[in-house]
Amino acid sequence: MNARYEPGANGLQREVEEFGKCFGKADFKEGTTAFVEKRKANFRGE
């Protein structure tokens, strides 16, 4: 969001990079698995 206000920053590229970091996290896997299994997620902060 703040990249919009930084001179010369490409906000879309920054979003893609930061969002991509989520995929390697245990909580991301738990969240998507819980969604598919229609249950409450048990996040551990990992």
Backbone as numpy.savetxt, mean C-alpha at the origin, in Angstrom:
# Nx Ny Nz CAx CAy CAz Cx Cy Cz
0.63 12.28 -2.06 -0.19 13.47 -2.06 0.67 14.73 -2.06
1.68 14.75 -1.23 2.50 15.95 -1.12 3.40 16.16 -2.33
3.63 15.13 -3.13 4.47 15.28 -4.32 3.87 16.30 -5.27
2.60 16.49 -5.19 1.93 17.48 -6.04 2.50 18.88 -5.80
2.94 19.14 -4.58 3.42 20.47 -4.22 4.94 20.61 -4.32
5.62 19.53 -4.68 7.07 19.59 -4.81 7.44 19.92 -6.24
8.21 20.97 -6.44 8.60 21.35 -7.81 9.36 20.21 -8.50
8.96 19.88 -9.69 9.64 18.85 -10.47 9.30 17.43 -10.10
8.46 17.22 -9.11 8.09 15.87 -8.69 7.02 15.30 -9.60
7.11 14.02 -9.88 6.10 13.32 -10.66 5.22 12.55 -9.68
4.07 13.11 -9.37 3.18 12.53 -8.36 2.73 11.12 -8.69
2.41 10.86 -9.95 1.96 9.53 -10.34 3.08 8.51 -10.16
4.28 8.87 -10.57 5.41 7.95 -10.41 5.67 7.67 -8.94
5.59 8.69 -8.10 5.80 8.51 -6.66 4.74 7.59 -6.08
3.50 7.76 -6.51 2.41 6.91 -6.03 2.66 5.46 -6.40
3.07 5.21 -7.63 3.35 3.85 -8.09 4.46 3.22 -7.25
5.51 3.97 -6.98 6.63 3.45 -6.20 6.21 3.11 -4.77
5.48 4.02 -4.13 5.07 3.81 -2.74 4.04 2.69 -2.61
3.10 2.63 -3.54 2.09 1.57 -3.52 2.73 0.21 -3.72
3.73 0.16 -4.58 4.44 -1.09 -4.84 5.12 -1.66 -3.62
5.52 -0.80 -2.69 6.17 -1.26 -1.46 5.22 -2.08 -0.59
3.94 -1.87 -0.73 2.94 -2.58 0.08 2.89 -4.07 -0.22
3.20 -4.45 -1.43 3.03 -5.83 -1.86 3.94 -6.81 -1.14
5.05 -6.37 -0.61 5.98 -7.26 0.07 5.70 -7.41 1.55
4.67 -6.78 2.05 4.38 -6.77 3.48 3.42 -7.88 3.88
3.65 -8.44 5.06 2.79 -9.51 5.58 1.36 -9.01 5.78
1.21 -7.77 6.24 -0.14 -7.23 6.46 -0.92 -7.09 5.16
-0.24 -6.81 4.07 -0.92 -6.73 2.77 -1.49 -8.10 2.41
-0.68 -9.12 2.59 -1.14 -10.48 2.28 -2.30 -10.87 3.19
-2.20 -10.55 4.47 -3.26 -10.87 5.42 -4.54 -10.14 5.04
-4.43 -8.88 4.67 -5.61 -8.09 4.32 -6.32 -8.63 3.10
-5.56 -8.95 2.06 -6.20 -9.47 0.85 -6.75 -10.87 1.06
-6.05 -11.69 1.83 -6.55 -13.04 2.13 -7.84 -12.96 2.95
-7.87 -12.10 3.96 -9.06 -11.94 4.77 -10.24 -11.45 3.94
-9.97 -10.55 3.02 -11.03 -10.04 2.15 -11.62 -11.16 1.31
-10.77 -11.96 0.71 -11.23 -13.06 -0.14 -12.00 -14.10 0.69
-11.52 -14.34 1.92 -12.17 -15.32 2.79 -13.35 -14.73 3.56
-13.64 -13.45 3.33 -14.76 -12.74 3.97 -14.69 -12.83 5.48
-13.52 -12.49 6.01 -13.33 -12.49 7.46 -12.59 -11.22 7.85
-12.58 -10.91 9.14 -11.87 -9.75 9.64 -10.37 -10.04 9.60
-9.60 -9.06 9.15 -8.15 -9.23 9.05 -7.50 -9.14 10.43
-6.42 -9.88 10.61 -5.65 -9.86 11.83 -4.28 -9.23 11.52
-4.23 -7.89 11.52 -3.01 -7.19 11.19 -2.03 -7.22 12.36
-0.74 -7.36 12.04 0.29 -7.44 13.07 1.31 -6.32 12.97
1.13 -5.42 12.03 2.06 -4.31 11.89 3.34 -4.69 11.17
3.26 -5.70 10.33 4.45 -6.18 9.61 4.35 -5.84 8.14
